[in-house]
Amino acid sequence: MKNRIKQITLICFVMNGLISCSQNKNGKTNKIKSYSEVSYNAEKQNGVIEKTKKSEEKKVYHYNEKEQLVKYELHFNHHGEQMVTSELYSYDKKENLVQTKKMNGTNTNTYNNKGLLIESIEQYTTGHFKSRGTYKYDKMGNTTEYNSFNKDGNVENTVLTTYNEKGNKTELLFYDASKKLSNKYAYKYNNKQNKIEYLSFNSKNELESKNTYKYDNKGNEIESLSYNYNNELKNKYTYKYDNKGNEIEEIYYSLNDDGTMVKEEIITHLYNTKGDLIKYYKQEEYGESNKTYNYIYDEKNNWIKLTTSINNALFYITEREYYYY
C-alpha cells in the first residue's frame, strides 16, 4: 500500500492508544528513553545560519523499555511565567493502554481477555462524567458496534459496522439517540482488497457523494474521483510514487463548465536515502511555493536538527535531544 507524506514525528497515534515508534529506517530499534524538541526562528547572518527567536514551547516525550510512551510534557511561557503540563500513560501486562491522565481529566480503558477494548470512560479532574463508550466485536476481532452514553447512562449514538469475508469494512451505519439513521457509508473492494468505491448517504438513505479509487500493481492509490449526489464528476486526484512507495506527486483536477478536467494544483515531494522528506513543491493557479528540509542525524539515525526553508528563505530550526536505554 502507498506511503503518504511521512510526518516528522516519533509518536504514532493509533486507535485505543499511543505507541512509541523508535525504529530507524533500516529497521533497527533504538530504545529511546526520552527526547525533547525545541524550535527556533532562523535566518542567515553573514552567510552563517543563526537561531533568532526561540519558541515558547518545549515538548518532552518519555518511554519505558517496552518502547511505550509513558509521559508527555509541554513546557511553555504563559504571560512571562514558565508552565508545564503533562500527560501520563499506564499499561497492563498485555501492553494495552489502560489509563491516560491529563491536566483536565482521566481516560480509563477496559479490555476483554483477547485484548480488545470494550469500554472507554472519560472523567474530569473533579471526577464528574465526561464521556463513555462501549465496543463489540465479531469472531475476527473487528469492531461491529460502538455506543456512546450520556451521564444518565442513556445511549446517545450508535455505530454499526459490517465486514466482508476478508475482514474489509463494507458498511457503516450511524444512529442517533432515538435510534434513527443519521448517516450511512458503504465501501467496495477489488480482488486485492483495495478500496475501490466509497458511498455516503444521508438520513433518508439518499446518495450524497461518491468516491472511486484506482491502484497500481503495488497497491498504491494512483487515482481518486469524486462525484456529487447526482453521480456527476466533481474533481480528480492522481498520485505517483518512487520505488520505495513514497508519494512523489499529487495533482488535483477540477471540472470546467464545459465538462473537461483542468489541473488546479500540482504538489511534488522529494526524499533522502533515509526516507525523510527533503523538498515539498506546490504549484497552483495563484502562484507557487516550496519548502526544503535539511537534517542532521545522530549515530542511531534519529534526526537531532531540522532546518526548514520556505520559498528559499530560512524559516526555522528544530532541535531534538535524545536519551537512550
Summary of the structure (lengths in Angstrom):
residues: 325
radius of gyration: 23.6
end to end distance: 33.1
largest distance: 68.4
contacts: 862
relative contact order: 0.13
helix: 0%
strand: 66%
